[in-house]
Amino acid sequence: MELEVGTKIDITKIGCRKFDPSETVRTLKYYGGWQGMGSWGAKNLTQYNNQVLKMTVSGRVHSGHVYITLNGMDLYDVVLCSNRGTIKKVITDLYFDQLFEVMDREIETPSKY
């Protein structure tokens, strides 16, 4: 996925592998529980073409949209965007057991902790 911070996201150009978003949500819940995703204010979980899971969050560090995709190496990529779709951060090549921890750090946990 080649995305640049500061540009607008084009959801039709992200995600190259089909995956089951419900399995990804189960993974996030397993590692962080509902309290974890709840602390992000996660809502509006939406699936696009079996390739992108989108959610709206309102954490202490990031508020806006989060896009989760599966790349060609079967690793997760996460894109953090503003509410208007401007890319704020791109995180690539996460294993399923890293997904919650990295997302929690980027969405909810201020860097001073």
N, C-alpha and C positions, 0 to 999 in steps of 0.2 A: 504494500500500500504506500503510495507516494503522495503524502499530504504535507502541505506547508502551513506552519503556524501563521495566523493572520489572514488566511484566505477563507473563503466560504466553502463549507463542506458540500460535496455532491454525493448524495447517498447512493446514486446509481453506480458510482465508481469505486466503492469500497466493498470489501468482502469478496473473497474468491472461492471459498469453500462453503458448501451447504452444511448447516448444522442445526441441531435441535435447541432453540433458545430456551425451552423449558428445562432442558438438562443443564444449561449454563446457569439459570436461575437457581436450580437445586444445588449446584456447586457453590454458588455465592452464599446461599442459606446455610449449607453445611459448614463452611469455613467461618462464617460470621454471624449466623443465626438471623432471625428476622430483626433482632435488635440492631445488628450491623447495618443492614439495608435501611431499616427504619430511621437510624440516626442520619442517614444521607437524605432523608425525605424522599426516597425513591418512589416514583409513581409513573403512570402512563407507560408501562412497559409495552412496547410495540415491536412486532417482528416484520421485517421486509424481505421478501423473496427467499426465505429460509437462509439468508446470508448475513443479516444485520439485526442485532437486538439493540433497540433504542430505549432509553429511559430518561426521565427528567429528574434531576436531583437538586436539593437545596442544602448543601453541606456548609460547614464553617469555612472551608477552603475554596470549594468550587460550587457554584450554582449555575445550572444550565442543563445542557444535554450531554449524555454519555452514549457513545456508540461502541458496541462490542462486536467484533468479527473474528472469524477463524481464517488464518492465512494458509498459504500453500504448504507450510511445514507443520500443520495441525497445531499451531500455537495461537494464542489469543492476541489480538491487537485491540487497543482501547483508544478512542478519540474523545477528548473533552472539548466541548464547544460552548459558546455563549448561547443565550436564548435566541439570538438572531442567526445562529449557524456559523459564527466565526470560530475557526479552529484555535483553541488555546494551548493544547498539548496533545502529542501523539506518543503513545507508549506501545512498543511492539514486542513480539516474541515472548509472551508470558505463558508459562505452564499453568494448567488448570488449578494447581494448588497454590499458585502465586497470585491468582486473579483477585481474590478478595482483599488480601493484605495490601497490594499495590493500589487498588481502587480506593480502599479506605484511607490510605495515606494521602492520596491525591484529592479526595473529596471532603474528608472530614477532619483529619488530624493536622493541625498547624505544625509547621516545621520546627518550632521551638520545643515540641514534645519529642 
